[in-house]
């Protein structure tokens, strides 16, 4: 199932790639979200891409997923929670002033974000444009198994105040809806009005010279209603079984938990 949230962040960044010579993607993973988000975008033929992650296996396929020449891509395995890891990233960047940095969903996975924040602030001070995102814990993101730190709208705002002047905040909100298709034909969706009263799923902060070219974006994907129903049914069955099992153990005076 496509990760529309992750893909949309890269679509937000796509127009900024036209004005840089290097794109640094921190926490690149397998590159699938980036590839989907950049699908259809016209990237500079000379664009150099630096993909950074702490998972070599994930990075091995990331370069091939992106719409850029393989010999223009550098894979860098680095732990962004450490000074050693962030120093390796600094060494990989030749001209920060001509660099776009994307750092989506990385900060909440780190227990210590100081090294990574120092890195992006140093790059921004040298002229780079930076886009980073953190989840809104109030929307349930704190339940993720790989969380290393907690975030909220308030925490994101405190972070924005630490960043260079001119840093802007963007809110990524969830959309819902349906469509009526005629013989399976593609459907062009109308514009969606997103009011300020909507709760954000993720907070995105952007700073650097490229932020003036950011524009609102939205994306949806078709869902398989039958598959979703079957998944919910299976989860409900599992919960019912566990509840019955706990009740039986309690009736037998067996300690639970």
N, C-alpha and C positions, 0 to 999 in steps of 0.2 A: 504494500500500500504506500503510495507516495506521501512524503512528509511535506505537505503544502506549506506549513509554517516556516520550515527551514529553507525551502526553495524560494519563498517570497523574499527573504532577507537578501539572498544573492541577486534576485531581480531588482531589488532596491539599489544594490551596489553597481549593477551593470553599466548604467550611463557614465559612472565615474571612471570606468576603466579606459574610456576613450582618451582621457587626458593624462595618462601616466605611462611610464615605461616598465614599472614593476608592480605586480600584485602579490602581496604577502597574505596568505590565508592561514591564520593561527587556529589550530584545532580542526584541520581540514578533514580528518576522518577518511572515508572511502571516496570522497569527492562526488558522490551521486547527487546530493542536494545542490551543490554548486553547479554541476553539469545541467541539471534540470532547470535551475533558476536562470542560467545563462543561455539556455536554448533559444536560438533565434537572435541573440545579441551579436552585433558586429564588433569583434575585438581587434585591436591593432595587431597586425601581422608580426610585429617585432616585440610584442608584449612578453616580458619574462615573468614567470610564475614561480613563487616559492611556497611550497606546501609544507606546513609544520604540524606534526602530531607526535604523540608518544607511543603510537602503535605502528610499528613497521609494516605489519601485515595489511593494515588498512591503507597505508600510504602506497603500497605496492600497486594497487589498482587505481588509485586516485588520478594519476597523471593521464592514464588512458581514457578516463571518463570525460575529461575536459576538452572543450573545443579549441585546443591550442596545440601547436606542434610539440611532440614529445621532447625534442631537444631544447625546447625553451622552458622546460619544467625542471625545478630542483626539488627533490624530496629531502626533508630534514627531520630526522627523529630527534626530538628534544622534549625535556620535561619543563614545561612553562611555569611550574611552581618553584623552580630553582634559579639561582643566579647563573649557574653554569649553562642551563638550557637557554635562558634569554640572551646570554652573551653570544651563544652560537647563532642565534637569530640575527643579532646586531651585525655579526661578522658576515652574514649572508647578504646583507643589503648594501648595495654600492651607492645609491643615491636616494636618500630618504625623501628628499623634496619632490621626487617624481614617483612616489610610491603610494599605492592605496593599500590600507591594512584592514582586513576583515577579521573579526574575532567574535564569532557568534556562538553563544552558549558555553564558552570556555570558563569564564570566571566562576560560575556556580559549581563547577566540578573541582575547584581547587580549594583546599583548606586555607592556604596562604596565598593571597592574590597580590602581594606587594611586589614581587619580582615582575610579574606580567604587567601590572599597572605602570611600574617604572619604565618598562620597555616601550609601551605604547605612548606614554607621555614624552619620552625622549625622542621617539620617531616623529611625533607631532611637532615638537619644538624645532625639529630639523626640517619641517615643511610637509610631512606626510599627512594625508587625510585618513582618519580612523573611524570605522564603524564597529561598534561592539554591542552585544545584546546580553541581557540578563532576564531570567524568567520572573514572572510575578507569582510569588509564593501563595498569595491569596487565591490564585486560580488552580491550586493543587500541585504545582510543580515541585514543591518540597518533598513530595512522596517519591520522587525518582531515586532509584537505587544508587546512582553514581554521584549524588549531591555531596559536595564538600563544604559548602557555605550557604547560608540563607540569604535570600534577597526579597525585596519588596519595592513598591513604588517609592517609599521614603528612602530606602537604601540607595536606590538608583539616583534619586535626586541629590543625595549627599555626595555620591560619586561624581555627578555632573558638576557640582560646585568645586570639586578638586581639580577638574580638568581645565584646559586653557579657556580663556574668554572666547565666547562665541560658540561654545558647545551647545548643541540643540538636542532636545528630547523628542523621541517619536514613540508612539504607542502602537503595538501590534495587537489587534482585537480579533476575536473569533467571529466567523460568519456562519450562518446556517440558511438553508433554503432548499428549493427543489426546482425541477425544470420539467417541461413537457416537450418531448422530442417527437418529431414526425419521421417515422421510418428510420430512426437512428441517426438523423442528420445532426451535424454540429450546431450548437446554439451560441449566439453572441449575447453575453449578459449585459444588462444595463448597469450604469454606474450605481454604486452603493453609497448611501449617505451614512457616515460614521460620526455620531455626535460625541461631544466631550464627556457625556455622562456614562459611556460604556466602559466597563472594567477592562483593563488590559490583560492580555495573556503573557506578553513579554514587553520589556522596556528596551528601547534601542537608543543609544547615545552616539552622536556623530560630531566630530570636530576636525578642523583643518580646512584648507582652502576649497575643497571640493563640496562642502556641505550646501553651498548655494545652489547646486544643481540637483539636489535630492527632490524627488517628487513622490506623491502618494501612489501606492501600488496595491493591488488586491488580486487574489487568485482563489479559485475553487477547484475541486476535483470531483468527478463522479464517484459515487459510492455504491457498493453492492448491498442493497437492503437485505437480501436473503442471508448473505454471509454475516452481516452485522447482527441480524436477528439470531442466527445460529450461535454466534459467539456469546451474545448476551444470555441465551438459554443455557449454554454450557457453563458459563460463570455462575448463573443462578443455581444450577444443579450442584455445582461444586460447593457453593456456600451452604446450600441446604444440607448436603451430606456432612460437611464439617460441623454445622450447628447440631445436627442429630448425634454425631459422634461425641461432641463435647458434652451434650446433655446426658448421653449414656455413661460417659466416664464419671461425670459428677454424681449421677445416681448410684454408681458403684463405689463412690468415695475415692476415686482415683485422682490424685492431684493433676491439675491441668495448667500448663504454662511453666 
